[in-house]
Amino acid sequence: MTKDKRISIIATQLEAGGAQRLALWQQEVLADYFEVKLCFLYFKSPFMGRGDSSCLSSNGDRSLLNLVKIYFRLAGFLLGQKVVIAHTHFSILMALAVKLTVNQRIKIVAVHHSERSLYGPTTSKLINSRYAKALVFKNVFVAPHISEGANSVVISNPLIAASGQKTLEGAKEDPDILFVGRLSSEKRLDDLIRAVGNSPERSLTVIGDGRIRDELVSLALMVTSNNQVRFIGAKSPEEVREYMKSCNVLVIPSNSEALPLVLLEGLASQCSVICSRIPAHKFAIDSRLASSFEPGDISSLTQLLNVRIHPTPSEESIKKALRPFDPEHIRAQWVELLLSATSRNYAE
């Protein structure tokens, strides 16, 4: 390990999410090859034993004062670094700002966890500008259906094995229908809540948190009865796996996903799965590992929920479908990319 092998990893906010899990995994598996350090730009909620000490700011306030504070702290964090892996749009923009003003020799590996169209018009315009593209060493997309541009590569998220530690204390009620994910509009949890309201004998357990939680709780009170819906907040990956193993069916109703870790983990836990027909779920639907419905079609989703017993996929078919997400293969892809970024044979 030399000073030319310094890798920094930044993710926009600390919370339970796919970008954060990938960043933490990278920090662990790349340490055999590089000098690696990780930070989050701002704190949103604790995750995997990390608090706001891992963050450059204690909150996500977009005021000019807080943005300037994050910028200067990030500039210090990246001082002397060779490569920065920037997860999601805000981190990419902040890394670009530091490259332009402080550390012009740093190479930016921009990791995209969703379609660029979801970044918002201003952010999308900045990231897609010819000038910004010229400053990025490589764009990495976590799924082929969201990849775009000549200077791009697809490296999937890994299916990270559970630690084997049991973290649930005391007895828990085994869930009937399970939802796991961030509580935001593109996840379409509202459709699932309405479908559960149409199925009075079913119940739903919701794992996750997000900005529209209060709206969803209010909706559940209006359209369901008899405590059909339980919101139990964010849980550790180990806890999520335990809930998956004991649920009757895992439902993923999103209208937009890049690479849904929830689907991968659900299949690995041998869940019965119902999911929306979107490109990110195609591999599971085509392999007949999941029942499916058109996103937003509450009637079809209700019909699927009323099928009380869903077939459980065979272990062999699950292994075959999950083979592309093998962590060792994906680690090798990241190592190859980062070695090229730190090589003196590449133009600065």
Protein Blocks (a to p, Z undefined) as FASTA:
>chain_A
ZZklcccdddfbdcddfklmmmmmmmmmmmmmmccddddfbdfbdcehiafklpfbfbfc
fbfklmmmmmmmmmmmmgoiabdcdehjklmmmmmmmmmmmmmmbccddddfbdfklnoj
klmmmmmpmklmmmpmbacdfbfklggcjkbcdddddddddehiafbgcjddddfbdced
dddfklommmmmmmmmmmmkbccddedddjklmmmmmmmmmmgghhlaccebjadfklmm
mmmmmmmbdcdfbfbdfbdfklmmmmmnopacdddddfklmmmmmnopaccddehilmlm
mmmmmmmbacdddfklmmmmmmmmgfklmmmmmmmmmmmmmpckbcZZ
